[in-house]
Amino acid sequence: MKNPAVKWGLILGGLGTAWAVVMMSTGWSTDPVMANLAWVNLLFTIIVMISAMRETAAQGKSYGGQVGTGFVVALVSGLVGAIASYILTAFVFPNFLSEVLAMQEEAMRAKGTLEEAQIQQAMEGMAFMFTPPVNAAVGFIFSVCIGTLIALPIAAFVRAKK
């Protein structure tokens, strides 16, 4: 592939999708303890960003070019992730988002600091966010923002030397 950023973005999107399938199919995403394994995606992002920038540094990209590489990696992986998220939550695991919402409600009740009316109000407000299209869109925005933020410090160290 001619554009390393696109290649690495597709790789990152594929890794994230595969990990999402593991998390959803095992039930880890709705287990309060195991759900923390979702942070593995940040590790994937860091490793892929370093790999992408090593490749583009060898092509002579300086800091600004490397930040651009990171942005494109994040953009492509975010797009792959959004499409995968929509397919997974709308068709493959159609009960997933309602299970996550129920987990949130259970956590609010367990905390014991909110009254029933407050919990119901919070659940009604969150219900809109727990639909496949909104979840996919938010995931895309999150991926691009976090990926770009991760790229900033990596680009400072993995770049062509002048």
N, CA, C and O of each residue as an XYZ file, in Angstrom:
648
protein
N       0.851     -1.170      0.000
C       0.000      0.000      0.000
C       0.896      1.233      0.000
O       1.882      1.294      0.735
N       0.548      2.210     -0.826
C       1.402      3.388     -0.978
C       1.413      4.302      0.239
O       2.439      4.904      0.552
N       0.279      4.410      0.929
C       0.203      5.318      2.061
C       0.308      4.535      3.365
O      -0.634      3.840      3.746
N       1.448      4.641      4.057
C       1.627      3.889      5.311
C       0.582      4.239      6.368
O       0.171      3.371      7.138
N       0.149      5.495      6.414
C      -0.827      5.889      7.430
C      -2.156      5.167      7.224
O      -2.792      4.742      8.189
N      -2.568      5.031      5.981
C      -3.807      4.308      5.690
C      -3.638      2.833      6.054
O      -4.519      2.229      6.666
N      -2.495      2.262      5.670
C      -2.217      0.852      5.985
C      -2.294      0.612      7.490
O      -2.970     -0.310      7.947
N      -1.592      1.455      8.257
C      -1.572      1.267      9.704
C      -2.918      1.606     10.339
O      -3.275      1.034     11.369
N      -3.666      2.528      9.739
C      -5.020      2.812     10.214
C      -5.940      1.611     10.045
O      -6.757      1.314     10.917
N      -5.799      0.919      8.905
C      -6.593     -0.292      8.673
C      -6.193     -1.391      9.662
O      -7.042     -2.125     10.167
N      -4.893     -1.491      9.926
C      -4.411     -2.485     10.903
C      -4.985     -2.180     12.286
O      -5.500     -3.072     12.961
N      -4.894     -0.918     12.703
C      -5.420     -0.540     14.017
C      -6.929     -0.757     14.089
O      -7.435     -1.252     15.096
N      -7.644     -0.395     13.041
C      -9.086     -0.627     13.013
C      -9.422     -2.108     13.108
O     -10.380     -2.495     13.777
N      -8.628     -2.933     12.433
C      -8.831     -4.383     12.500
C      -8.551     -4.945     13.884
O      -9.298     -5.786     14.384
N      -7.462     -4.473     14.506
C      -7.136     -4.917     15.868
C      -8.235     -4.517     16.850
O      -8.663     -5.318     17.681
N      -8.683     -3.271     16.743
C      -9.745     -2.791     17.630
C     -11.038     -3.565     17.452
O     -11.728     -3.878     18.422
N     -11.358     -3.870     16.198
C     -12.570     -4.635     15.915
C     -12.463     -6.049     16.471
O     -13.401     -6.557     17.084
N     -11.312     -6.680     16.253
C     -11.111     -8.035     16.773
C     -11.229     -8.050     18.297
O     -11.844     -8.951     18.869
N     -10.640     -7.053     18.948
C     -10.705     -6.989     20.410
C     -12.137     -6.735     20.874
O     -12.561     -7.283     21.892
N     -12.885     -5.916     20.145
C     -14.289     -5.668     20.489
C     -15.099     -6.960     20.399
O     -15.948     -7.226     21.250
N     -14.837     -7.755     19.373
C     -15.534     -9.037     19.236
C     -15.207     -9.944     20.422
O     -16.098    -10.592     20.972
N     -13.936     -9.992     20.816
C     -13.551    -10.792     21.983
C     -14.277    -10.285     23.225
O     -14.864    -11.072     23.967
N     -14.240     -8.985     23.450
C     -14.873     -8.402     24.637
C     -16.379     -8.666     24.665
O     -16.936     -8.994     25.713
N     -17.031     -8.524     23.519
C     -18.489     -8.713     23.464
C     -18.879    -10.183     23.552
O     -19.821    -10.537     24.261
N     -18.158    -11.036     22.835
C     -18.548    -12.444     22.788
C     -18.278    -13.180     24.099
O     -18.942    -14.173     24.398
N     -17.326    -12.711     24.871
C     -17.023    -13.341     26.164
C     -17.862    -12.763     27.299
O     -17.927    -13.337     28.387
N     -18.500    -11.630     27.041
C     -19.257    -10.965     28.094
C     -18.403    -10.055     28.959
O     -18.889     -9.470     29.927
N     -17.127     -9.938     28.608
C     -16.233     -9.106     29.411
C     -16.652     -7.644     29.410
O     -16.438     -6.942     30.398
N     -17.239     -7.178     28.327
C     -17.626     -5.762     28.235
C     -18.687     -5.373     29.247
O     -18.794     -4.206     29.622
N     -19.469     -6.341     29.687
C     -20.535     -6.032     30.642
C     -20.216     -6.536     32.050
O     -21.058     -6.472     32.945
N     -19.013     -7.030     32.233
C     -18.556     -7.432     33.560
C     -17.801     -6.244     34.152
O     -16.834     -5.768     33.557
N     -18.235     -5.762     35.317
C     -17.603     -4.545     35.871
C     -16.082     -4.613     36.015
O     -15.413     -3.588     35.883
N     -15.529     -5.775     36.277
C     -14.080     -5.904     36.421
C     -13.413     -6.107     35.065
O     -12.454     -5.412     34.729
N     -13.918     -7.055     34.294
C     -13.302     -7.392     33.012
C     -13.445     -6.273     31.979
O     -12.652     -6.195     31.040
N     -14.439     -5.416     32.143
C     -14.625     -4.305     31.201
C     -13.390     -3.413     31.134
O     -13.176     -2.714     30.144
N     -12.587     -3.439     32.180
C     -11.354     -2.649     32.173
C     -10.372     -3.100     31.101
O      -9.463     -2.352     30.741
N     -10.543     -4.306     30.592
C      -9.677     -4.787     29.518
C      -9.888     -4.018     28.217
O      -9.099     -4.157     27.282
N     -10.931     -3.221     28.149
C     -11.146     -2.379     26.962
C      -9.960     -1.429     26.772
O      -9.717     -0.954     25.663
N      -9.230     -1.155     27.842
C      -8.069     -0.260     27.758
C      -6.943     -0.845     26.922
O      -6.003     -0.136     26.566
N      -7.029     -2.131     26.606
C      -6.032     -2.763     25.742
C      -5.974     -2.031     24.396
O      -4.927     -1.989     23.749
N      -7.108     -1.456     23.984
C      -7.126     -0.705     22.722
C      -6.139      0.459     22.734
O      -5.575      0.794     21.692
N      -5.922      1.074     23.880
C      -4.924      2.156     23.949
C      -3.524      1.616     23.703
O      -2.704      2.271     23.059
N      -3.255      0.434     24.213
C      -1.963     -0.198     23.961
C      -1.796     -0.483     22.472
O      -0.731     -0.238     21.904
N      -2.870     -1.011     21.830
C      -2.840     -1.222     20.374
C      -2.530      0.091     19.659
O      -1.721      0.127     18.732
N      -3.177      1.162     20.095
C      -3.002      2.457     19.444
C      -1.558      2.935     19.554
O      -0.983      3.400     18.570
N      -0.978      2.825     20.727
C       0.405      3.266     20.924
C       1.361      2.443     20.049
O       2.233      3.004     19.384
N       1.201      1.139     20.049
C       2.088      0.270     19.266
C       1.961      0.560     17.772
O       2.963      0.651     17.063
N       0.724      0.705     17.300
C       0.510      0.969     15.873
C       1.027      2.350     15.496
O       1.613      2.509     14.426
N       0.828      3.345     16.340
C       1.331      4.698     16.040
C       2.863      4.686     15.931
O       3.431      5.294     15.024
N       3.513      4.000     16.849
C       4.974      3.921     16.784
C       5.401      3.224     15.495
O       6.331      3.674     14.825
N       4.737      2.143     15.151
C       5.081      1.406     13.930
C       4.873      2.260     12.682
O       5.723      2.285     11.791
N       3.750      2.951     12.625
C       3.457      3.805     11.466
C       4.496      4.921     11.353
O       4.976      5.221     10.260
N       4.835      5.525     12.477
C       5.766      6.652     12.444
C       7.202      6.212     12.183
O       7.987      6.977     11.623
N       7.551      5.015     12.573
C       8.884      4.508     12.205
C       8.987      4.392     10.691
O      10.007      4.737     10.094
N       7.915      3.901     10.083
C       7.912      3.753      8.629
C       7.975      5.109      7.937
O       8.721      5.274      6.971
N       7.205      6.079      8.415
C       7.197      7.384      7.748
C       8.408      8.229      8.114
O       8.800      9.099      7.336
N       9.014      7.997      9.282
C      10.254      8.697      9.620
C      11.353      8.297      8.639
O      12.182      9.119      8.250
N      11.350      7.026      8.246
C      12.334      6.548      7.274
C      12.137      7.217      5.912
O      13.052      7.238      5.089
N      10.951      7.758      5.680
C      10.666      8.493      4.441
C      11.006      9.980      4.581
O      10.830     10.755      3.642
N      11.493     10.367      5.766
C      11.937     11.739      5.959
C      10.941     12.679      6.626
O      11.155     13.891      6.625
N       9.865     12.156      7.191
C       8.872     13.044      7.815
C       9.374     13.587      9.145
O       9.878     12.852      9.995
N       9.219     14.903      9.296
C       9.589     15.555     10.553
C       8.362     15.577     11.464
O       7.374     14.893     11.200
N       8.431     16.364     12.535
C       7.370     16.355     13.542
C       5.986     16.617     12.949
O       5.060     15.845     13.200
N       5.828     17.666     12.185
C       4.518     17.998     11.609
C       3.985     16.898     10.714
O       2.798     16.577     10.753
N       4.851     16.328      9.918
C       4.445     15.220      9.052
C       4.037     13.993      9.843
O       3.127     13.262      9.453
N       4.719     13.774     10.957
C       4.393     12.630     11.800
C       3.055     12.829     12.518
O       2.289     11.880     12.685
N       2.781     14.051     12.936
C       1.470     14.331     13.535
C       0.381     14.075     12.486
O      -0.674     13.521     12.798
N       0.647     14.482     11.252
C      -0.293     14.208     10.162
C      -0.483     12.718      9.942
O      -1.600     12.255      9.711
N       0.603     11.972     10.013
C       0.521     10.515      9.903
C      -0.374      9.954     11.010
O      -1.251      9.128     10.756
N      -0.141     10.409     12.219
C      -0.945      9.946     13.350
C      -2.414     10.281     13.190
O      -3.283      9.476     13.522
N      -2.688     11.475     12.680
C      -4.082     11.870     12.456
C      -4.744     10.956     11.432
O      -5.879     10.522     11.632
N      -4.048     10.660     10.341
C      -4.620      9.796      9.300
C      -4.815      8.373      9.835
O      -5.835      7.744      9.553
N      -3.853      7.865     10.599
C      -4.018      6.547     11.220
C      -5.276      6.551     12.088
O      -6.092      5.633     12.008
N      -5.429      7.575     12.908
C      -6.591      7.670     13.797
C      -7.895      7.810     13.007
O      -8.908      7.205     13.360
N      -7.863      8.600     11.952
C      -9.052      8.803     11.124
C      -9.496      7.500     10.459
O     -10.674      7.146     10.502
N      -8.560      6.797      9.851
C      -8.889      5.537      9.168
C      -9.346      4.485     10.179
O     -10.344      3.800      9.956
N      -8.618      4.356     11.283
C      -9.018      3.350     12.277
C     -10.358      3.719     12.907
O     -11.157      2.837     13.221
N     -10.610      5.008     13.094
C     -11.899      5.441     13.621
C     -13.044      5.113     12.682
O     -14.125      4.719     13.121
N     -12.807      5.275     11.397
C     -13.835      4.940     10.407
C     -14.107      3.436     10.398
O     -15.261      3.010     10.397
N     -13.038      2.635     10.391
C     -13.199      1.176     10.451
C     -13.939      0.791     11.730
O     -14.860     -0.026     11.706
N     -13.529      1.385     12.832
C     -14.154      1.089     14.115
C     -15.619      1.483     14.168
O     -16.434      0.760     14.741
N     -15.965      2.619     13.579
C     -17.358      3.068     13.581
C     -18.238      2.128     12.770
O     -19.339      1.777     13.197
N     -17.759      1.724     11.613
C     -18.518      0.785     10.778
C     -18.673     -0.546     11.509
O     -19.763     -1.116     11.560
N     -17.565     -1.036     12.076
C     -17.611     -2.303     12.812
C     -18.528     -2.200     14.025
O     -19.299     -3.119     14.306
N     -18.446     -1.085     14.743
C     -19.282     -0.889     15.919
C     -20.761     -0.934     15.550
O     -21.560     -1.573     16.235
N     -21.111     -0.264     14.485
C     -22.509     -0.261     14.060
C     -22.964     -1.680     13.717
O     -24.029     -2.112     14.157
N     -22.167     -2.401     12.940
C     -22.529     -3.766     12.542
C     -22.627     -4.675     13.770
O     -23.576     -5.447     13.907
N     -21.640     -4.573     14.655
C     -21.629     -5.424     15.843
C     -22.813     -5.146     16.764
O     -23.457     -6.078     17.246
N     -23.105     -3.861     17.012
C     -24.165     -3.539     17.974
C     -25.567     -3.576     17.375
O     -26.548     -3.707     18.106
N     -25.669     -3.463     16.059
C     -26.997     -3.506     15.436
C     -27.394     -4.920     15.024
O     -28.576     -5.262     15.045
N     -26.408     -5.749     14.648
C     -26.742     -7.044     14.057
C     -26.134     -8.255     14.765
O     -26.830     -9.240     15.011
N     -24.850     -8.190     15.093
C     -24.175     -9.363     15.654
C     -24.502     -9.531     17.139
O     -24.840    -10.629     17.582
N     -24.402     -8.454     17.897
C     -24.705     -8.459     19.331
C     -25.780     -7.399     19.606
O     -25.491     -6.390     20.251
N     -27.003     -7.607     19.134
C     -28.029     -6.558     19.223
C     -28.439     -6.183     20.651
O     -29.005     -5.109     20.857
N     -28.173     -7.030     21.629
C     -28.519     -6.721     23.022
C     -27.376     -6.071     23.786
O     -27.533     -5.705     24.950
N     -26.245     -5.929     23.145
C     -25.052     -5.455     23.840
C     -25.244     -4.086     24.497
O     -24.948     -3.928     25.682
N     -25.728     -3.109     23.756
C     -25.841     -1.756     24.311
C     -26.854     -1.697     25.451
O     -26.649     -0.957     26.413
N     -27.938     -2.457     25.362
C     -28.906     -2.468     26.469
C     -28.298     -3.146     27.696
O     -28.616     -2.777     28.827
N     -27.427     -4.132     27.482
C     -26.733     -4.774     28.604
C     -25.768     -3.802     29.276
O     -25.656     -3.783     30.502
N     -25.077     -3.001     28.481
C     -24.163     -1.998     29.045
C     -24.952     -0.946     29.816
O     -24.533     -0.511     30.888
N     -26.079     -0.545     29.277
C     -26.932      0.439     29.952
C     -27.434     -0.126     31.280
O     -27.470      0.587     32.283
N     -27.820     -1.404     31.292
C     -28.267     -2.050     32.529
C     -27.133     -2.123     33.542
O     -27.359     -1.969     34.742
N     -25.895     -2.360     33.055
C     -24.739     -2.389     33.938
C     -24.531     -1.009     34.581
O     -24.208     -0.908     35.764
N     -24.721      0.040     33.788
C     -24.590      1.398     34.317
C     -25.645      1.668     35.395
O     -25.354      2.262     36.434
N     -26.868      1.220     35.126
C     -27.948      1.420     36.092
C     -27.651      0.668     37.388
O     -27.858      1.193     38.482
N     -27.171     -0.547     37.257
C     -26.824     -1.347     38.431
C     -25.714     -0.670     39.240
O     -25.747     -0.673     40.470
N     -24.734     -0.091     38.545
C     -23.638      0.600     39.236
C     -24.152      1.820     39.996
O     -23.696      2.106     41.103
N     -25.106      2.540     39.393
C     -25.685      3.702     40.095
C     -26.419      3.267     41.355
O     -26.300      3.900     42.404
N     -27.176      2.187     41.245
C     -27.922      1.690     42.410
C     -26.955      1.210     43.501
O     -27.176      1.474     44.683
N     -25.903      0.517     43.114
C     -24.942     -0.025     44.075
C     -24.219      1.082     44.831
O     -23.851      0.929     45.995
N     -24.026      2.196     44.140
C     -23.347      3.327     44.783
C     -24.172      3.867     45.949
O     -23.629      4.281     46.973
N     -25.487      3.854     45.776
C     -26.383      4.266     46.852
C     -26.455      5.757     47.114
O     -26.996      6.165     48.142
N     -25.935      6.576     46.235
C     -25.940      8.024     46.468
C     -27.061      8.743     45.725
O     -27.300      9.927     45.960
N     -27.748      8.036     44.831
C     -28.820      8.653     44.050
C     -30.171      8.077     44.434
O     -30.288      6.904     44.789
N     -31.180      8.920     44.358
C     -32.545      8.457     44.597
C     -33.067      7.815     43.315
O     -32.516      8.025     42.235
N     -34.136      7.030     43.446
C     -34.711      6.314     42.308
C     -35.071      7.258     41.163
O     -34.817      6.942     40.000
N     -35.653      8.399     41.475
C     -36.031      9.356     40.430
C     -34.804      9.875     39.688
O     -34.848     10.072     38.474
N     -33.716     10.094     40.410
C     -32.479     10.553     39.781
C     -31.887      9.477     38.869
O     -31.386      9.776     37.785
N     -31.950      8.241     39.314
C     -31.448      7.132     38.498
C     -32.273      7.024     37.217
O     -31.715      6.890     36.128
N     -33.586      7.080     37.345
C     -34.455      6.987     36.167
C     -34.207      8.141     35.200
O     -34.193      7.942     33.985
N     -34.013      9.330     35.729
C     -33.723     10.491     34.882
C     -32.392     10.309     34.149
O     -32.282     10.615     32.962
N     -31.399      9.817     34.856
C     -30.094      9.573     34.241
C     -30.202      8.508     33.150
O     -29.610      8.647     32.080
N     -30.953      7.456     33.421
C     -31.108      6.370     32.447
C     -31.836      6.868     31.197
O     -31.468      6.504     30.080
N     -32.848      7.682     31.377
C     -33.559      8.236     30.225
C     -32.646      9.127     29.393
O     -32.715      9.117     28.164
N     -31.801      9.888     30.053
C     -30.863     10.754     29.347
C     -29.785      9.978     28.605
O     -29.343     10.393     27.534
N     -29.361      8.853     29.172
C     -28.306      8.054     28.554
C     -28.826      7.145     27.451
O     -28.054      6.727     26.589
N     -30.109      6.832     27.457
C     -30.668      5.873     26.495
C     -30.371      6.272     25.051
O     -30.107      5.410     24.214
N     -30.412      7.566     24.754
C     -30.137      8.044     23.394
C     -28.727      7.680     22.947
O     -28.502      7.348     21.784
N     -27.784      7.744     23.876
C     -26.389      7.449     23.541
C     -26.162      5.966     23.258
O     -25.205      5.596     22.577
N     -27.037      5.130     23.780
C     -26.857      3.687     23.655
C     -27.679      3.109     22.512
O     -28.437      2.155     22.684
N     -27.509      3.716     21.334
C     -28.089      3.205     20.094
C     -26.927      2.977     19.131
O     -25.926      3.690     19.206
N     -27.035      2.009     18.235
C     -25.902      1.729     17.339
C     -25.374      2.934     16.556
O     -24.157      3.111     16.502
N     -26.227      3.779     15.942
C     -25.652      4.895     15.180
C     -24.931      5.918     16.060
O     -23.856      6.398     15.698
N     -25.509      6.249     17.196
C     -24.877      7.240     18.075
C     -23.611      6.665     18.684
O     -22.600      7.360     18.780
N     -23.654      5.411     19.094
C     -22.473      4.757     19.648
C     -21.332      4.738     18.631
O     -20.180      4.992     18.980
N     -21.657      4.438     17.378
C     -20.634      4.409     16.322
C     -20.060      5.804     16.086
O     -18.847      5.959     15.941
N     -20.918      6.814     16.046
C     -20.463      8.186     15.806
C     -19.571      8.686     16.942
O     -18.530      9.297     16.702
N     -19.985      8.424     18.165
C     -19.179      8.838     19.321
C     -17.848      8.096     19.324
O     -16.808      8.682     19.626
N     -17.879      6.820     18.991
C     -16.647      6.039     18.909
C     -15.689      6.587     17.866
O     -14.479      6.626     18.088
N     -16.230      7.014     16.722
C     -15.401      7.602     15.670
C     -14.715      8.872     16.181
O     -13.501      9.027     16.045
N     -15.492      9.765     16.763
C     -14.940     11.031     17.276
C     -13.891     10.748     18.358
O     -12.815     11.348     18.359
N     -14.206      9.849     19.261
C     -13.275      9.486     20.327
C     -11.976      8.930     19.740
O     -10.886      9.314     20.166
N     -12.091      8.026     18.761
C     -10.902      7.424     18.144
C      -9.999      8.458     17.494
O      -8.779      8.411     17.647
N     -10.601      9.390     16.768
C      -9.801     10.410     16.089
C      -9.122     11.326     17.115
O      -7.939     11.640     16.984
N      -9.863     11.743     18.116
C      -9.288     12.648     19.127
C      -8.191     11.970     19.940
O      -7.092     12.509     20.070
N      -8.481     10.795     20.486
C      -7.494     10.103     21.325
C      -6.290      9.675     20.490
O      -5.149      9.810     20.931
N      -6.540      9.161     19.287
C      -5.438      8.753     18.416
C      -4.515      9.908     18.093
O      -3.293      9.760     18.101
N      -5.105     11.066     17.807
C      -4.290     12.244     17.497
C      -3.517     12.707     18.727
O      -2.351     13.087     18.617
N      -4.150     12.678     19.888
C      -3.448     13.063     21.116
C      -2.290     12.107     21.418
O      -1.231     12.537     21.875
N      -2.492     10.830     21.166
C      -1.413      9.857     21.369
C      -0.279     10.111     20.372
O       0.894      9.933     20.700
N      -0.635     10.524     19.162
C       0.372     10.763     18.123
C       1.286     11.942     18.455
O       2.454     11.935     18.065
N       0.788     12.946     19.160
C       1.582     14.152     19.419
C       2.916     13.864     20.115
O       3.959     14.273     19.604
N       2.919     13.181     21.252
C       4.224     12.930     21.881
C       5.065     11.896     21.122
O       6.292     11.990     21.101
N       4.409     10.914     20.503
C       5.165      9.905     19.754
C       5.904     10.582     18.598
O       7.060     10.263     18.320
N       5.231     11.512     17.932
C       5.843     12.211     16.789
C       7.090     12.988     17.195
O       7.992     13.190     16.382
N       7.142     13.423     18.447
C       8.309     14.175     18.909
C       9.558     13.300     18.982
O      10.680     13.789     18.850
N       9.350     12.000     19.193
C      10.476     11.091     19.345
C      10.732     10.215     18.119
O      11.866      9.805     17.868
N       9.689      9.935     17.368
C       9.833      9.055     16.200
C       9.637      9.907     14.949
O       8.533     10.018     14.416
N      10.730     10.500     14.499
C      10.678     11.385     13.331
C      12.044     11.403     12.674
O      13.043     10.950     13.233
N      12.047     11.936     11.484
C      13.329     12.080     10.775
C      14.185     13.097     11.512
O      13.704     14.158     11.909
N      15.422     12.773     11.687
C      16.351     13.695     12.365
C      16.952     14.632     11.331
O      17.314     14.219     10.230
N      17.049     15.899     11.705
C      17.613     16.887     10.781
C      19.081     17.060     11.007
O      19.722     17.854     10.318
